[in-house]
Amino acid sequence: MIAIIAILAAILFPVFAQAREKARQATCLSNNKQYALATLMYVQDYDETFPMSAYFTGTCVSTFYQQVEPYVKNNQVTLCPSEPQAMQLLALVGAPCQGTPPYTSYAVNHALFKNGFLPGVSPFRLSAISAPSETVMTYDGNVAMHPFPAERPDPFEPRAQLAQARHNAQLSVNFADGHAKAIQGSDTGTTAQQFTVFGPGSSLKVYRIGANGGFYRDRVEFWGMPQ
């Protein structure tokens, strides 16, 4: 009898784990959908320009997460339930402005959300997007110490926004037309160090984006825009 129970447990536990992860993935997709809508509301209120990923205001660092917070009004939306403390904003930017959520699980496409610490940068305009239904805005991700220059032709951006396939090898993504979907990822078997202002953070898996990633297929981050 005990042997039978042990066999059933061995069979059912992985099934239960997958079901639990599916539930978490559904919440994560909902979060990304809400982030998409919040971002687009911000864009309409600010003369059709996107918020920057980060910039220094003189007393603190304003981030995308803080700028769209009035349209979200719920710090739980910033958290993927499979990795709710993926990035601490204090460690990520050093001096986050008031109203910044303490943690986030989502990275941004730096082609849309410009890094205000780089020279000559100005906010990106909505009208410059030619394929909004294919252009990623935010996604399951994390920030690495170093870029992958062969994949991103940006001579200034010093870090990569790595995709993180947290949900049974899938990741949640939203797009500039407001929809969200799951995209397949594959573990490359390599790692990178997480970026923090205090020095290298935890070890991050490097995933490659799958075929249903469209324009971003085979990359390790969602950077750039399809034309």
N, C-alpha and C positions, 0 to 999 in steps of 0.2 A: 504493500500500500504506500509506504513512504517513497519507494522507488518510483511509483507511478506519479505521485505528487511532484517529485523532483523533476521528472521528465516533462510533465505538463507546465511546470514553472519555467523550465528552460525554453519551452516553445513559446509560452505566452508573454514572458517579460519583454522580449524584443518588440513584440506586437504592441504591447501597452506603451512602451517607450516611443515608438513611432507615432502612435495615436496622440500621445501627449505633445510631441514635437509639432504635429500637424496643428494642434490647437494653438500652440505658441506662434506658429507661422501665420495663422489667421489673424491673431492680434497684431503681429508685426506688419502684415500687409495693411491692416486697418490704420495703423499708425502712419505708415508711409502715405496712404491716401489722404489722411488728415493733414499731414505735412505739405502735400502737394496743394491742397485747397488753401491752406494758410499762406503758402508762398505766393500763390496766384492772387490772393486778396491783397497781400502786401504790394505786389507788383502793380495792381490797379490803383492803389492809393498813392504810390510814389512814382507817378509819371511813367509807368511801364518800364521801370528799371528794377533789376534784381538786387536783393541785399548782397553785400559783400560777405565773404566767408569770415573775415576778421579784419578789423582796423583799429588803430589806436586813437582814442578820442581826446587824449590829453591827461586824463585821470584814470582811465581803465580801457580794457579791450572789449569792443563791441563785436559780437559774433552773429552769424546767421541765426543761431538758436535763440539768442536774446532779441534779435530784431523781429522775428516772427512770433515770439511768445505772446504778444497781445492778441494774435489771431488764433492761437492754440489754447491758451489759458489752462493748460493741464500738463504738468511735468511728466506724467506717465506716458504721454505721446512720444516723448523723446527716447523712450527705453524699449529696446527689443527684449521680450521676456526670456529669451534664450541666453542673452548676455547683457543684462541691464546696466552694468557698470563698465561697459567696454572702454569708454573714455571719460575721464574726469576733466571737466572744463577748466578747473583751477590748474591742473597739471598741463593741460593742452595750451593755454594762453597766458598763464601766470597771474593776470589781474582782471578777471572777467567783470564786466559791468553788472550793476544791480539788476536783477530780473533774469539773469542767466540761469538756466537749469543746472543743477550740480553735475549731472551725468548725461551722456548721450550714447546711443549705439549706432548712430547714422552719420555717414560721411557725405560730402557734397561734391558735385561735379565742378571743379575749379574753372572750367571754361565758362560757366554761367555765374558762379558765385566767386567773384574775383578776390584774390588775396590782397588786401589793402596795404600790406607791408612791403609789397613789391613796387619798384619804381614805375611812375607814369601810368598807374592803374586807375580806371574809372569804372563805375558800375555798368554792367552789361544790360543791353536793352532787349526787351521782348521781341521787337520787330526784326531783330537780327537772326531769330530762329526760323529756319526754313522748313524743318520737319519736327514739329512739337511732339507728335505722337511717338517719335523714335528717339527723342532727346532726353536722357536721364537727368534728373535733378538730384534726389537724395537716395540713399541705399544703405543696406547692411554693410558697414565698413569700419575701418580704423585707420589711423594715421601712422605711416612708417617714417623712420628716421631719414631715409634716402629715397630719391625718385628712381624710376625705371626709365632712363632717358631714351632707350630704343623704342619705347612704346608711347612716350609723350614728348612731342617736340617743343617743349617749353624750356628755354634756357635759364629762366629765373626761378621757377617754382622748385624749392629745395626738398619737397617731401611728396610721397605718394599717398593717395587716399585708397588704400587697399580694399577690394571687395572681400567680404567675409561670408562664406556660405554656411550659415548657422543652422539651417533647417533641413536636415537630411540631404545635405549637399545642394541645397537651394538657398537663394537669397532674395530678400524683398526689395523692390525697386519702384520708384515712381517716376513719372514722365511729365514733360512740360505742358501737356494737354490736360493733366489732372488725373490720369488713370494710374493704377499701380498693378504690378504683377510679380509673380515668382519667376526667377531666372536660374537656370542650372549653373552650377559651378563645379570645378574639379580641382582637387588638392594637387598642387605641383610637387609636393614633397619637400619644398624648401620653406625657409622662414625668414622673417625680417624683424628688426627691433622696432617696437612702438616708439613714436616720438613723444617726449614730454619736455617742458622747458627746464626740467631738473636733470635731464640726461636720459639715456635709453631706458625705456620702460620694459614691459613684458614682451615675450616672444610671440610673434604673430604668424599664423599660417598664411602662405601665399596661394591664393586660388586663381585659377584661370576661368574666365567667363565663358559659358557654353554657347552653343549654336543659336539658342533663342535669345541671345543678347544682341542680335542684329549687328549694327555698326560697331559695337563694343566686343564682338566675339574674339576670343583668344587673348584678350588683354587681362591685366590683373587689377585694373581700376576703371571706373567709368569716367573718362576724361574726353572732352571734345564734343562735337556736334555733327550729326550726319547732314549732308547737303542734298 
